[in-house]
Amino acid sequence: MFTGSKKEIIDLIKRRGTLSIDEAVEEIDLAKTTLREHFLQLERDGYVERDYVRSGPGRPSLQYQLTSKGNSLFPSSESKLIRNIIKYLKTKGSEQLVEDFFEDFWDQRLEEAQDRIKESSAEDPESKIKILMQMLEEEGFMPEFDFDKSDESLTVRECNCPFSEVVKETRLPCKLEEMFYKRLFNENAERTSYIADGDYSCTYNIPTD
């Protein structure tokens, strides 16, 4: 996803665990002011987070580490492994166990979304969806939304599917994701485009009146 100096920063943090701007200056042939701006941009986009580390007397040093979103930039076989586990359970006649797992997982996601909205005191649909966007971003969905005031409806687009390998084995996550929006916002919410069918996003239309 990243190229050039930003990729160098991400790679260095991945290898070292944490990285300061001064340490980056020693490794990357760029001015400190430029590197600082790269760090701030990566932080604003949710790929890195700052921490203050004390290693002796004096002021603690500012270090950056990868967030879960930053770590997701690196190759992982986790999704394929989960897909193979599901396939194995199905061949052993444990399809009900697979279904129970996903239903429980989506129940937990719904509860987390409801808790976040409640804690934020968001009341109108547009404010609620902004809270949900943060959660979906953390989960890797690359979400976008539009609020159409003319017909009082929300459109949510999930531009990435974190469960793409799992969906190759079972479409249950897709069914549960649509139910997630119905239960969280409106029973009349519906999916209007679908990554698994070749669309560029999973899109959900949510009436708010």
C-alpha positions as CSV (number, residue, x, y, z in Angstrom):
1,M,0.0,0.0,0.0
2,F,2.8,2.4,0.9
3,T,5.9,3.2,-1.1
4,G,9.0,5.3,-0.5
5,S,9.8,6.8,2.8
6,K,6.5,6.0,4.5
7,K,7.0,2.3,3.7
8,E,10.5,2.6,5.1
9,I,9.1,4.0,8.3
10,I,6.4,1.2,8.6
11,D,9.0,-1.5,7.9
12,L,11.4,-0.1,10.5
13,I,8.8,0.0,13.2
14,K,7.7,-3.5,12.3
15,R,11.3,-4.8,12.6
16,R,12.2,-2.8,15.8
17,G,8.8,-2.8,17.6
18,T,9.1,1.0,18.3
19,L,10.8,3.9,16.5
20,S,11.5,7.5,17.3
21,I,11.8,10.3,14.8
22,D,15.5,10.7,15.7
23,E,16.1,7.0,15.0
24,A,14.3,7.3,11.7
25,V,16.6,10.3,10.7
26,E,19.6,7.9,11.2
27,E,18.1,5.4,8.8
28,I,16.2,7.4,6.2
29,D,17.7,10.0,4.0
30,L,15.2,12.7,4.7
31,A,15.0,15.9,6.7
32,K,13.7,15.6,10.3
33,T,10.8,18.0,9.5
34,T,9.7,15.8,6.6
35,L,9.9,12.6,8.6
36,R,7.9,14.2,11.4
37,E,5.2,15.1,9.0
38,H,5.2,11.5,7.7
39,F,4.8,10.2,11.3
40,L,2.0,12.6,11.9
41,Q,0.2,11.6,8.7
42,L,0.6,7.9,9.5
43,E,-0.8,8.6,13.0
44,R,-3.8,10.5,11.7
45,D,-4.5,7.7,9.3
46,G,-4.4,5.2,12.2
47,Y,-1.3,3.2,11.1
48,V,0.9,4.1,14.1
49,E,0.4,5.4,17.6
50,R,2.7,7.2,19.9
51,D,4.0,6.2,23.3
52,Y,6.3,7.9,25.8
53,V,9.1,5.5,26.9
54,R,11.3,6.1,29.9
55,S,14.7,4.5,29.8
56,G,16.5,6.4,32.5
57,P,16.6,9.8,34.1
58,G,15.2,12.7,32.3
59,R,12.2,13.1,30.1
60,P,10.7,10.0,28.5
61,S,11.3,9.7,24.7
62,L,8.5,9.8,22.1
63,Q,8.3,6.4,20.3
64,Y,5.9,5.2,17.7
65,Q,4.5,1.7,17.3
66,L,2.2,0.0,14.8
67,T,-1.5,-0.2,15.5
68,S,-3.6,-3.3,14.5
69,K,-4.3,-1.4,11.2
70,G,-0.6,-0.9,10.6
71,N,0.2,-4.6,11.3
72,S,-2.5,-5.6,8.9
73,L,-0.3,-4.1,6.0
74,F,2.0,-7.1,6.4
75,P,1.2,-10.6,4.8
76,S,-0.7,-13.0,7.0
77,S,-2.1,-16.5,6.4
78,E,-4.6,-16.1,9.2
79,S,-7.6,-15.8,6.9
80,K,-6.7,-18.9,4.9
81,L,-6.1,-20.8,8.1
82,I,-9.6,-19.9,9.4
83,R,-11.0,-20.9,6.1
84,N,-9.3,-24.3,6.3
85,I,-10.6,-24.7,9.9
86,I,-14.1,-24.1,8.7
87,K,-13.7,-26.5,5.8
88,Y,-12.4,-29.1,8.2
89,L,-15.3,-28.7,10.7
90,K,-17.8,-29.0,7.8
91,T,-16.3,-32.2,6.5
92,K,-16.5,-33.6,10.1
93,G,-20.2,-32.8,10.3
94,S,-19.9,-29.8,12.6
95,E,-21.6,-27.2,10.4
96,Q,-23.9,-26.2,13.3
97,L,-20.8,-25.5,15.4
98,V,-19.5,-23.2,12.6
99,E,-22.9,-21.4,12.5
100,D,-23.0,-21.0,16.2
101,F,-19.5,-19.5,16.2
102,F,-20.3,-16.8,13.6
103,E,-23.7,-15.9,15.2
104,D,-21.9,-15.5,18.5
105,F,-19.2,-13.4,16.9
106,W,-21.7,-11.1,15.2
107,D,-23.7,-10.8,18.4
108,Q,-20.5,-9.6,20.2
109,R,-19.8,-7.1,17.3
110,L,-23.4,-5.7,17.6
111,E,-23.0,-5.3,21.4
112,E,-19.7,-3.5,21.0
113,A,-21.2,-1.1,18.4
114,Q,-24.2,-0.4,20.6
115,D,-21.9,0.2,23.6
116,R,-19.8,2.6,21.6
117,I,-22.8,4.6,20.5
118,K,-24.3,4.6,24.0
119,E,-21.0,5.8,25.5
120,S,-20.7,8.6,22.9
121,S,-24.3,9.8,23.7
122,A,-24.9,10.0,19.9
123,E,-28.6,10.2,19.2
124,D,-29.2,11.2,15.5
125,P,-28.4,8.6,12.8
126,E,-25.5,10.6,11.3
127,S,-23.7,10.8,14.6
128,K,-24.3,7.1,15.3
129,I,-22.9,6.1,11.9
130,K,-19.7,8.2,12.5
131,I,-19.1,6.1,15.7
132,L,-19.6,2.9,13.7
133,M,-17.2,4.1,11.0
134,Q,-14.4,4.2,13.5
135,M,-15.1,0.6,14.6
136,L,-15.3,-0.6,11.0
137,E,-12.1,1.2,10.2
138,E,-10.3,-0.6,13.0
139,E,-11.7,-3.9,11.8
140,G,-10.3,-3.3,8.3
141,F,-13.5,-2.7,6.3
142,M,-12.3,0.6,4.8
143,P,-15.7,2.2,5.3
144,E,-17.3,5.2,3.7
145,F,-20.8,6.7,4.3
146,D,-23.1,9.3,2.8
147,F,-26.2,10.9,4.5
148,D,-28.9,11.9,2.0
149,K,-31.0,14.5,3.8
150,S,-33.5,14.7,1.0
151,D,-34.9,11.2,1.7
152,E,-33.4,10.7,5.2
153,S,-31.3,7.7,4.3
154,L,-27.8,6.5,5.0
155,T,-25.5,4.7,2.6
156,V,-22.6,2.7,4.0
157,R,-19.9,1.3,1.8
158,E,-17.5,-1.4,3.1
159,C,-14.7,-1.1,0.5
160,N,-12.7,-4.1,1.9
161,C,-13.8,-7.5,3.2
162,P,-11.6,-8.7,6.1
163,F,-13.4,-12.0,5.8
164,S,-12.8,-12.6,2.1
165,E,-11.1,-16.0,2.5
166,V,-13.8,-17.1,4.9
167,V,-16.5,-16.1,2.5
168,K,-15.0,-18.5,-0.1
169,E,-16.1,-21.3,2.3
170,T,-19.3,-19.9,3.7
171,R,-21.6,-16.9,3.0
172,L,-22.8,-16.9,6.6
173,P,-20.7,-13.8,7.5
174,C,-22.4,-11.9,4.6
175,K,-25.9,-12.8,5.9
176,L,-25.0,-11.8,9.4
177,E,-23.4,-8.5,8.3
178,E,-26.7,-7.5,6.7
179,M,-28.6,-8.5,9.9
180,F,-26.0,-6.4,11.9
181,Y,-27.2,-3.2,10.1
182,K,-30.9,-4.2,10.5
183,R,-30.5,-4.7,14.2
184,L,-28.3,-1.7,14.8
185,F,-30.2,0.8,12.7
186,N,-33.4,-0.2,10.9
187,E,-35.1,-3.5,10.0
188,N,-35.5,-2.1,6.4
189,A,-31.8,-1.8,5.9
190,E,-30.6,-3.7,2.8
191,R,-27.5,-4.6,1.0
192,T,-27.4,-3.1,-2.5
193,S,-24.0,-4.2,-3.7
194,Y,-21.8,-7.2,-2.8
195,I,-18.0,-7.7,-3.0
196,A,-18.5,-11.5,-3.2
197,D,-20.5,-11.0,-6.5
198,G,-17.8,-8.8,-8.0
199,D,-18.8,-5.4,-6.9
200,Y,-16.1,-3.0,-5.5
201,S,-17.9,-2.7,-2.2
202,C,-20.6,-4.1,0.0
203,T,-23.1,-1.3,0.2
204,Y,-25.9,-0.9,2.7
205,N,-28.9,1.5,2.3
206,I,-30.4,2.4,5.7
207,P,-33.6,4.4,5.9
208,T,-33.6,6.6,9.0
209,D,-37.2,8.0,9.1
